[in-house]
Amino acid sequence: MTKRSLALSAMSRREFLRYTALGSGAALMAACAAPAAPTTSSGGEAPAAAPAEAAAPAAASDGPKQAAQ
């Protein structure tokens, strides 16, 4: 056997499953993490205001509204 085949066969199936689960869990946690806050430019300006589209879901969650007749 070569050195490469010995190195690959040194990991058991249980270790492989453990590391796969660990990597999958880490990827899941990274995907569910909150996005990073936007940074300001070097000029010290405040970040731009959020677009009006961001406020639309909050207004829509008030419940059903009846149309004016």
C-alpha positions in Angstrom: 0.0 0.0 0.0 1.1 3.5 -0.7 1.3 6.3 1.9 -1.8 7.9 0.3 -4.0 4.8 0.6 -2.9 4.3 4.3 -3.8 7.9 5.1 -7.2 7.6 3.5 -8.0 4.3 5.2 -7.0 5.6 8.6 -10.4 7.3 9.0 -13.2 5.1 10.2 -16.8 5.3 9.0 -17.8 6.7 12.3 -15.2 9.5 12.2 -16.3 10.3 8.7 -19.9 10.6 9.7 -19.0 12.7 12.8 -16.9 15.1 10.7 -19.6 15.3 8.0 -22.3 16.1 10.6 -20.0 18.7 12.2 -19.4 20.4 8.9 -23.1 20.3 7.9 -24.1 21.8 11.3 -21.5 24.6 10.9 -22.8 25.3 7.4 -26.4 25.4 8.7 -25.5 27.8 11.5 -23.6 30.0 9.1 -26.5 30.1 6.7 -28.9 31.0 9.5 -26.8 33.8 11.0 -27.9 37.4 10.9 -26.3 39.4 8.1 -23.5 41.8 9.1 -24.4 45.4 9.6 -23.4 47.7 6.8 -20.3 49.7 7.5 -19.9 53.5 7.0 -17.5 55.0 4.5 -14.3 56.6 5.6 -16.0 60.0 5.4 -18.0 59.3 8.5 -21.3 59.4 6.7 -24.4 57.7 8.2 -25.6 54.6 6.3 -28.2 55.2 3.7 -31.9 54.9 4.8 -33.6 51.6 4.2 -35.7 51.5 1.0 -39.5 51.9 1.4 -39.9 48.2 0.3 -38.5 47.1 3.7 -41.4 48.9 5.5 -44.1 47.4 3.3 -44.1 43.9 5.0 -44.7 45.5 8.4 -47.7 47.5 7.1 -49.1 44.4 5.4 -49.0 42.4 8.7 -51.7 44.5 10.3 -54.3 42.1 9.1 -56.9 42.1 6.4 -58.2 45.5 5.4 -61.5 46.2 3.7 -61.6 48.1 0.5 -63.3 51.5 0.5 -66.7 51.3 -1.2 
